[in-house]
């Protein structure tokens, strides 16, 4: 860091405006002055790290001059904007903030309770055969029972086509999927559809035409 020579120089008072909640301050410095020396004085005055300071004067960012020949001609009342560049996080934190981590979170991963043979199969399909993620999801998201049903469906499909029952086979498959995904209610649990409940009882808060009519008659609207 260059030392400040004050011989044959006059002192001027400038206004320091630090970006942030701090109030402007005044600093008396010699003029002309080098950027590196000005940066050091500003850092000492504001107790700031000099290597993280950015000095802005008359709309320009001041850069250190290695030759040391160029000097700044400051005047009384000049404003100097000071920005403190935040310190970068530690290296191990930066390494953990990469985009690859976000992508890994979105990729399909096996549960920890998965058996060893399934893990081996997963690694073989992913790394050796290079299967896409969608296929891996389809392979490992279904249970053995569901895979047996899928295989049976493909076995029976040509039979249904031979007897010209292809459309009925497709429709039956669709209805079967619908009924399979309806779920099972616990004893005493009401359904969201009143037609499946005893006495067509509706769930509390259900909005229908009868309730709208009652609200209109009661002056709720």
C-alpha positions as CSV (number, residue, x, y, z in Angstrom):
1,X,0.0,0.0,0.0
2,X,1.4,3.4,-1.0
3,X,2.2,5.8,1.7
4,X,0.5,9.2,1.8
5,X,2.7,12.1,1.1
6,X,1.2,15.4,2.2
7,X,3.9,17.8,1.3
8,X,2.9,20.5,-1.3
9,X,-0.7,19.4,-1.0
10,X,-3.7,21.1,0.4
11,X,-6.3,19.3,2.5
12,X,-10.0,19.2,1.4
13,X,-13.1,17.9,3.2
14,X,-15.2,15.4,1.3
15,X,-18.5,13.7,2.1
16,X,-18.4,9.9,2.5
17,X,-21.7,8.2,1.7
18,X,-21.6,4.5,2.5
19,X,-24.3,2.4,0.9
20,X,-26.4,1.0,3.7
21,X,-28.0,2.3,6.9
22,X,-25.0,4.3,8.0
23,X,-25.2,8.2,7.9
24,X,-22.9,10.3,5.7
25,X,-19.7,11.4,7.2
26,X,-16.9,13.9,6.4
27,X,-13.3,13.1,5.9
28,X,-10.4,15.5,5.5
29,X,-7.8,14.3,3.0
30,X,-4.9,15.7,1.0
31,X,-5.5,16.6,-2.6
32,X,-4.4,15.4,-5.1
33,X,-4.3,11.8,-3.8
34,X,-3.9,8.3,-5.3
35,X,-6.8,5.9,-5.3
36,X,-5.0,3.3,-3.2
37,X,-4.2,6.0,-0.6
38,X,-7.8,7.3,-0.6
39,X,-9.1,3.7,-0.2
40,X,-6.9,3.2,2.8
41,X,-8.1,6.5,4.5
42,X,-11.7,5.7,3.9
43,X,-11.2,2.2,5.3
44,X,-9.5,3.5,8.4
45,X,-12.2,6.2,8.9
46,X,-15.1,3.8,8.6
47,X,-13.4,0.8,10.1
48,X,-14.0,-1.1,6.9
49,X,-12.0,-3.8,5.0
50,X,-10.1,-1.9,2.4
51,X,-9.8,-4.9,0.0
52,X,-13.7,-5.1,-0.2
53,X,-14.3,-1.4,-0.8
54,X,-15.6,0.1,-4.1
55,X,-15.2,3.8,-4.4
56,X,-17.5,5.8,-6.8
57,X,-16.7,9.4,-7.6
58,X,-18.7,11.5,-10.1
59,X,-20.4,8.3,-11.4
60,X,-17.2,6.4,-12.1
61,X,-15.7,3.5,-10.1
62,X,-12.2,4.3,-9.0
63,X,-9.6,1.8,-9.9
64,X,-6.2,1.5,-8.3
65,X,-3.4,2.7,-10.6
66,X,-0.4,0.4,-10.3
67,X,2.0,3.0,-11.8
68,X,1.0,5.5,-9.1
69,X,1.3,8.5,-11.6
70,X,-2.4,9.4,-11.9
71,X,-3.7,11.5,-9.0
72,X,-7.3,12.5,-8.1
73,X,-8.0,16.2,-7.8
74,X,-10.7,16.3,-5.1
75,X,-12.4,19.5,-4.0
76,X,-14.1,20.6,-0.9
77,X,-17.6,19.2,-0.7
78,X,-17.1,16.4,-3.2
79,X,-19.1,13.3,-2.5
80,X,-17.6,9.9,-2.5
81,X,-19.9,6.8,-2.6
82,X,-18.5,3.8,-0.8
83,X,-19.8,0.3,-1.4
84,X,-18.7,-2.7,0.7
85,X,-18.5,-5.9,-1.4
86,X,-19.7,-8.8,0.8
87,X,-17.1,-11.5,1.5
88,X,-17.6,-14.7,-0.5
89,X,-18.7,-17.7,1.5
90,X,-16.1,-20.4,2.4
91,X,-15.0,-22.7,-0.3
92,X,-16.8,-25.7,1.2
93,X,-20.0,-23.7,1.3
94,X,-19.6,-22.5,-2.3
95,X,-19.0,-26.1,-3.4
96,X,-22.3,-27.1,-1.8
97,X,-24.3,-24.3,-3.5
98,X,-23.9,-25.5,-7.1
99,X,-26.7,-26.0,-9.6
100,X,-25.9,-29.7,-9.6
101,X,-27.3,-30.1,-6.1
102,X,-30.6,-28.6,-7.2
103,X,-30.7,-31.0,-10.1
104,X,-29.9,-33.9,-7.9
105,X,-32.8,-33.1,-5.6
106,X,-35.1,-33.3,-8.6
107,X,-33.8,-36.7,-9.8
108,X,-35.4,-40.0,-8.9
109,X,-33.8,-41.6,-5.8
110,X,-34.5,-44.9,-4.2
111,X,-35.8,-44.9,-0.6
112,X,-33.4,-45.9,2.1
113,X,-35.5,-49.0,2.9
114,X,-35.0,-50.4,-0.6
115,X,-33.5,-53.9,-0.7
116,X,-30.0,-54.5,-1.9
117,X,-30.9,-56.3,-5.1
118,X,-33.1,-53.4,-6.1
119,X,-30.2,-51.0,-5.5
120,X,-27.9,-53.1,-7.7
121,X,-30.5,-53.3,-10.4
122,X,-31.0,-49.5,-10.2
123,X,-27.3,-48.8,-10.5
124,X,-26.9,-51.2,-13.5
125,X,-29.8,-49.6,-15.3
126,X,-28.7,-46.1,-14.6
127,X,-24.9,-46.2,-15.1
128,X,-24.4,-49.2,-17.4
129,X,-27.5,-49.1,-19.6
130,X,-27.9,-45.3,-19.3
131,X,-31.7,-45.4,-19.0
132,X,-33.6,-42.1,-18.8
133,X,-35.0,-40.9,-15.6
134,X,-38.6,-41.4,-16.7
135,X,-38.0,-45.1,-17.3
136,X,-36.3,-45.5,-14.0
137,X,-39.3,-43.9,-12.3
138,X,-41.7,-46.3,-14.1
139,X,-39.6,-49.3,-13.2
140,X,-39.0,-48.7,-9.5
141,X,-42.3,-46.9,-8.6
142,X,-44.4,-49.9,-9.2
143,X,-44.6,-52.9,-6.9
144,X,-44.1,-56.5,-8.0
145,X,-47.9,-57.0,-7.8
146,X,-48.5,-54.1,-10.2
147,X,-45.8,-55.3,-12.6
148,X,-47.5,-58.7,-12.6
149,X,-50.8,-57.0,-13.5
150,X,-49.0,-55.0,-16.3
151,X,-47.4,-58.1,-17.8
152,X,-50.8,-60.0,-17.6
153,X,-52.5,-57.1,-19.4
154,X,-50.0,-57.3,-22.3
155,X,-50.4,-61.0,-22.4
156,X,-54.2,-60.8,-22.6
157,X,-54.3,-57.9,-25.0
158,X,-53.6,-60.0,-28.2
159,X,-56.3,-62.5,-27.0
160,X,-58.9,-59.8,-26.7
161,X,-57.8,-58.4,-30.2
162,X,-58.2,-61.9,-31.7
163,X,-61.8,-62.1,-30.5
164,X,-62.5,-58.5,-31.6
165,X,-62.9,-57.3,-28.1
166,X,-60.1,-54.7,-28.2
167,X,-62.4,-51.7,-27.5
168,X,-64.1,-53.4,-24.7
169,X,-60.7,-54.5,-23.3
170,X,-59.5,-50.9,-23.3
171,X,-62.7,-49.6,-21.7
172,X,-62.6,-52.2,-19.0
173,X,-59.0,-51.3,-18.3
174,X,-59.9,-47.7,-17.9
175,X,-62.8,-48.5,-15.5
176,X,-60.5,-50.8,-13.6
177,X,-57.9,-48.1,-13.1
178,X,-60.6,-45.7,-11.9
179,X,-62.1,-48.0,-9.4
180,X,-58.6,-49.1,-8.2
181,X,-57.7,-45.5,-7.4
182,X,-60.9,-44.6,-5.6
183,X,-59.3,-45.6,-2.3
184,X,-60.9,-47.3,0.7
185,X,-62.9,-45.5,3.4
186,X,-62.6,-46.3,7.1
187,X,-65.7,-47.4,8.9
188,X,-67.9,-44.4,9.6
189,X,-65.9,-42.1,7.3
190,X,-68.0,-40.0,5.0
191,X,-67.4,-39.7,1.3
192,X,-66.9,-36.4,-0.5
193,X,-69.7,-37.5,-2.8
194,X,-73.1,-37.5,-1.0
195,X,-74.5,-40.2,-3.2
196,X,-72.2,-42.7,-1.5
197,X,-73.2,-41.7,2.1
198,X,-76.1,-42.8,4.2
199,X,-79.2,-40.7,3.6
200,X,-77.2,-38.8,1.0
201,X,-75.5,-36.9,3.8
202,X,-73.1,-34.1,2.6
203,X,-69.9,-33.1,4.2
204,X,-69.9,-29.8,6.2
205,X,-69.2,-26.8,4.1
206,X,-70.3,-28.4,0.8
207,X,-71.5,-25.8,-1.7
208,X,-74.4,-26.8,-3.8
209,X,-77.6,-25.3,-5.3
210,X,-79.7,-25.9,-2.2
211,X,-77.2,-24.0,0.0
212,X,-77.0,-21.1,-2.5
213,X,-80.9,-21.0,-2.5
214,X,-81.0,-20.9,1.3
215,X,-78.3,-18.2,1.5
216,X,-80.1,-16.0,-1.0
217,X,-83.4,-16.4,0.8
218,X,-81.7,-15.6,4.1
219,X,-80.2,-12.5,2.7
220,X,-76.6,-13.7,2.8
221,X,-75.9,-12.3,-0.6
